[in-house]
Amino acid sequence: MALTENLEAMLAQGKDSAMLRFGLGSAYFNERRYDEAIPHLRHCLTLDNDYTAAYKLLGRALQKQGQTKEAKQVLETGLEKALASGDKQIEREIRIFLKKI
């Protein structure tokens, strides 16, 4: 069973969480299924709006889908959250992605 299928099964069992949604978004992103990754990453951020890695990945997925303006907004919000939380790794990664778009 593929990772996405396992995670979807957990979600169907009512085990929803920011971490599960991020895992699903990440798994779909890695499979280049950006249109399926985006809603899970958005939902992750509704459950935990300080999940800096989700901002980074959502921004990248949006960019891959050609939604550059929204990608930039999401990444800028993620950068603010990373700065506020002291998450230096995500801060660096987001700064790099922002320079590319």
N, C-alpha and C positions, 0 to 999 in steps of 0.2 A: 504494500500500500504506500502510495506517495505521501510525502510530508503534508502537502496541501490537503489530501484526503483525510489524513489523521487529524489534522487541526480542525478541518470542517466538521468532522465527527464529534470532536470535543465541543465545538460551538453548538452543534445540534443537541447535545446532551445538557445544554444550559450552563456550560462552564465559561461564560463570557468574562473577559477581563482585558485590560489594556495590553498586557503582555501577550495574551492569545491573539488579539487583533494585530499587534505588531508582528508577531510570528507569521500570521497568515499573509499580511501585507508583504513582509520580507520574502516569504516563500514564493508568492506570486511574482514579485519583482524579479527574483532570481530566475524564474521561468520565463521572463520577459512578457508576462501577462499583466501589463501595467494597468489596463482598464479594470482588472479584478483586484489589483493591489490597492488602488486608490480608495475605494470605499472602506476597506478594512483599516487603512492608515488614518482616514478621517475619523472613523469611529473610535479608534485608539485614542485620538486626541480629544474626543468628547468625554472619554472616560478618565483621561489624565492629560490635561493641557500643558503639563510640564515635561512630557516625554520627548526630550530633545532629539533622540534618534529618529522618532517618528516624523518630526518636522523635516529632518534631513532627507529621509527616504521618500516622504510624500512629495517634497519639492523635486527630487530627482524623477519620480514617476510622472509627475505633471509635465516636467520638461520633456521627457521621452514621448509624451502624448501630444506635444506641440503647444501646451498651455503655458507658455513662457512667462507671461505676465503674472499669472496666479502662482507659478512655481517660485518666482522671485519674491512675491509677498510672503509665501509660506516659509521660504528660507530666511527671510529677514526676521520674521517672527521667531523662528527657531534660533536664530543668532541671538536675539534679545533674551530668550529663555536660557540659552547656554551661558551667556554672559552673567545673567542673574544667579544662576546655580553654580557657576564656577566650573562648568563642564568644558575644559580646555580642548579635549580631543574633538568633540562635536563642533565646537567653535571654529577650530582650524579647518575641519572638513567643510563646513558650511561656507566659510570665507572663500575657500578654493572653488566651490561650485558657483558661488555668486559671481566670481570673476569670469567664469566660463559662459555665463548667460547674459 
